[in-house]
Amino acid sequence: MTPNVQIKSLLKLLSEGVYEKEHIIAMALLSAIASESIFLLGPPGTAKSLVAHRLKLAFKEGKWEKITDLLW
């Protein structure tokens, strides 16, 4: 499985049940892969915490599970 396919399937999993926040989850994942920070700004109830909690699902013990081997 190519890294592109793995990332797309991970994004699909992380975005499951989320409405109109898929692009924010994708940008947060991109930031994490690039070892960069992301700042989410918005009023209460705009899913900032949801994005952070979903992004946490991509990690196991602070490391990428299988994606790291292919990306680096």
Biotite code that builds the C-alpha atoms (Angstrom):
import biotite.structure as struc

atoms = struc.array([
    struc.Atom([0.000, 0.000, 0.000], chain_id="A", res_id=1, res_name="MET", atom_name="CA", element="C"),
    struc.Atom([1.469, 3.348, -1.015], chain_id="A", res_id=2, res_name="THR", atom_name="CA", element="C"),
    struc.Atom([1.821, 6.236, 1.472], chain_id="A", res_id=3, res_name="PRO", atom_name="CA", element="C"),
    struc.Atom([-0.775, 8.199, -0.506], chain_id="A", res_id=4, res_name="ASN", atom_name="CA", element="C"),
    struc.Atom([-3.352, 5.428, -0.144], chain_id="A", res_id=5, res_name="VAL", atom_name="CA", element="C"),
    struc.Atom([-2.513, 4.960, 3.548], chain_id="A", res_id=6, res_name="GLN", atom_name="CA", element="C"),
    struc.Atom([-2.911, 8.657, 4.300], chain_id="A", res_id=7, res_name="ILE", atom_name="CA", element="C"),
    struc.Atom([-6.213, 8.837, 2.398], chain_id="A", res_id=8, res_name="LYS", atom_name="CA", element="C"),
    struc.Atom([-7.588, 5.831, 4.272], chain_id="A", res_id=9, res_name="SER", atom_name="CA", element="C"),
    struc.Atom([-6.395, 7.307, 7.581], chain_id="A", res_id=10, res_name="LEU", atom_name="CA", element="C"),
    struc.Atom([-8.086, 10.621, 6.747], chain_id="A", res_id=11, res_name="LEU", atom_name="CA", element="C"),
    struc.Atom([-11.287, 8.758, 5.891], chain_id="A", res_id=12, res_name="LYS", atom_name="CA", element="C"),
    struc.Atom([-11.152, 6.972, 9.252], chain_id="A", res_id=13, res_name="LEU", atom_name="CA", element="C"),
    struc.Atom([-10.369, 10.153, 11.214], chain_id="A", res_id=14, res_name="LEU", atom_name="CA", element="C"),
    struc.Atom([-13.146, 12.081, 9.438], chain_id="A", res_id=15, res_name="SER", atom_name="CA", element="C"),
    struc.Atom([-15.804, 9.429, 9.963], chain_id="A", res_id=16, res_name="GLU", atom_name="CA", element="C"),
    struc.Atom([-18.984, 10.999, 11.309], chain_id="A", res_id=17, res_name="GLY", atom_name="CA", element="C"),
    struc.Atom([-17.581, 14.527, 11.049], chain_id="A", res_id=18, res_name="VAL", atom_name="CA", element="C"),
    struc.Atom([-19.453, 17.086, 8.957], chain_id="A", res_id=19, res_name="TYR", atom_name="CA", element="C"),
    struc.Atom([-17.580, 19.898, 7.162], chain_id="A", res_id=20, res_name="GLU", atom_name="CA", element="C"),
    struc.Atom([-14.354, 19.499, 9.191], chain_id="A", res_id=21, res_name="LYS", atom_name="CA", element="C"),
    struc.Atom([-12.546, 17.057, 6.914], chain_id="A", res_id=22, res_name="GLU", atom_name="CA", element="C"),
    struc.Atom([-10.218, 19.752, 5.554], chain_id="A", res_id=23, res_name="HIS", atom_name="CA", element="C"),
    struc.Atom([-9.241, 20.818, 9.087], chain_id="A", res_id=24, res_name="ILE", atom_name="CA", element="C"),
    struc.Atom([-8.477, 17.215, 10.055], chain_id="A", res_id=25, res_name="ILE", atom_name="CA", element="C"),
    struc.Atom([-6.384, 16.871, 6.880], chain_id="A", res_id=26, res_name="ALA", atom_name="CA", element="C"),
    struc.Atom([-4.412, 20.029, 7.685], chain_id="A", res_id=27, res_name="MET", atom_name="CA", element="C"),
    struc.Atom([-3.859, 18.878, 11.276], chain_id="A", res_id=28, res_name="ALA", atom_name="CA", element="C"),
    struc.Atom([-2.585, 15.517, 10.016], chain_id="A", res_id=29, res_name="LEU", atom_name="CA", element="C"),
    struc.Atom([-0.311, 17.277, 7.527], chain_id="A", res_id=30, res_name="LEU", atom_name="CA", element="C"),
    struc.Atom([1.073, 19.425, 10.341], chain_id="A", res_id=31, res_name="SER", atom_name="CA", element="C"),
    struc.Atom([1.760, 16.346, 12.454], chain_id="A", res_id=32, res_name="ALA", atom_name="CA", element="C"),
    struc.Atom([3.475, 14.520, 9.584], chain_id="A", res_id=33, res_name="ILE", atom_name="CA", element="C"),
    struc.Atom([5.619, 17.600, 8.902], chain_id="A", res_id=34, res_name="ALA", atom_name="CA", element="C"),
    struc.Atom([6.423, 17.942, 12.650], chain_id="A", res_id=35, res_name="SER", atom_name="CA", element="C"),
    struc.Atom([4.905, 21.419, 12.632], chain_id="A", res_id=36, res_name="GLU", atom_name="CA", element="C"),
    struc.Atom([2.414, 23.153, 14.891], chain_id="A", res_id=37, res_name="SER", atom_name="CA", element="C"),
    struc.Atom([-1.148, 24.054, 14.073], chain_id="A", res_id=38, res_name="ILE", atom_name="CA", element="C"),
    struc.Atom([-3.271, 26.689, 15.801], chain_id="A", res_id=39, res_name="PHE", atom_name="CA", element="C"),
    struc.Atom([-7.017, 26.179, 15.737], chain_id="A", res_id=40, res_name="LEU", atom_name="CA", element="C"),
    struc.Atom([-8.945, 29.347, 16.455], chain_id="A", res_id=41, res_name="LEU", atom_name="CA", element="C"),
    struc.Atom([-12.691, 29.607, 16.709], chain_id="A", res_id=42, res_name="GLY", atom_name="CA", element="C"),
    struc.Atom([-15.626, 30.101, 19.017], chain_id="A", res_id=43, res_name="PRO", atom_name="CA", element="C"),
    struc.Atom([-16.792, 27.352, 21.362], chain_id="A", res_id=44, res_name="PRO", atom_name="CA", element="C"),
    struc.Atom([-18.506, 24.475, 19.636], chain_id="A", res_id=45, res_name="GLY", atom_name="CA", element="C"),
    struc.Atom([-16.555, 24.564, 16.375], chain_id="A", res_id=46, res_name="THR", atom_name="CA", element="C"),
    struc.Atom([-14.910, 21.138, 16.877], chain_id="A", res_id=47, res_name="ALA", atom_name="CA", element="C"),
    struc.Atom([-11.395, 22.279, 17.781], chain_id="A", res_id=48, res_name="LYS", atom_name="CA", element="C"),
    struc.Atom([-11.113, 19.655, 20.520], chain_id="A", res_id=49, res_name="SER", atom_name="CA", element="C"),
    struc.Atom([-12.735, 17.028, 18.301], chain_id="A", res_id=50, res_name="LEU", atom_name="CA", element="C"),
    struc.Atom([-10.014, 17.555, 15.693], chain_id="A", res_id=51, res_name="VAL", atom_name="CA", element="C"),
    struc.Atom([-7.302, 17.181, 18.342], chain_id="A", res_id=52, res_name="ALA", atom_name="CA", element="C"),
    struc.Atom([-8.871, 14.022, 19.760], chain_id="A", res_id=53, res_name="HIS", atom_name="CA", element="C"),
    struc.Atom([-9.293, 12.506, 16.307], chain_id="A", res_id=54, res_name="ARG", atom_name="CA", element="C"),
    struc.Atom([-5.692, 13.315, 15.383], chain_id="A", res_id=55, res_name="LEU", atom_name="CA", element="C"),
    struc.Atom([-4.527, 11.517, 18.514], chain_id="A", res_id=56, res_name="LYS", atom_name="CA", element="C"),
    struc.Atom([-5.988, 8.308, 17.040], chain_id="A", res_id=57, res_name="LEU", atom_name="CA", element="C"),
    struc.Atom([-3.279, 8.374, 14.350], chain_id="A", res_id=58, res_name="ALA", atom_name="CA", element="C"),
    struc.Atom([-0.576, 7.901, 16.976], chain_id="A", res_id=59, res_name="PHE", atom_name="CA", element="C"),
    struc.Atom([0.496, 4.999, 19.142], chain_id="A", res_id=60, res_name="LYS", atom_name="CA", element="C"),
    struc.Atom([2.872, 5.850, 21.969], chain_id="A", res_id=61, res_name="GLU", atom_name="CA", element="C"),
    struc.Atom([3.757, 9.126, 20.282], chain_id="A", res_id=62, res_name="GLY", atom_name="CA", element="C"),
    struc.Atom([4.799, 7.504, 16.993], chain_id="A", res_id=63, res_name="LYS", atom_name="CA", element="C"),
    struc.Atom([3.098, 6.789, 13.701], chain_id="A", res_id=64, res_name="TRP", atom_name="CA", element="C"),
    struc.Atom([2.104, 3.154, 13.452], chain_id="A", res_id=65, res_name="GLU", atom_name="CA", element="C"),
    struc.Atom([2.834, 2.064, 9.902], chain_id="A", res_id=66, res_name="LYS", atom_name="CA", element="C"),
    struc.Atom([2.942, 5.304, 7.986], chain_id="A", res_id=67, res_name="ILE", atom_name="CA", element="C"),
    struc.Atom([6.358, 6.335, 9.340], chain_id="A", res_id=68, res_name="THR", atom_name="CA", element="C"),
    struc.Atom([8.149, 3.426, 7.741], chain_id="A", res_id=69, res_name="ASP", atom_name="CA", element="C"),
    struc.Atom([6.880, 4.478, 4.338], chain_id="A", res_id=70, res_name="LEU", atom_name="CA", element="C"),
    struc.Atom([7.234, 8.240, 4.713], chain_id="A", res_id=71, res_name="LEU", atom_name="CA", element="C"),
    struc.Atom([10.712, 8.474, 6.148], chain_id="A", res_id=72, res_name="TRP", atom_name="CA", element="C"),
])
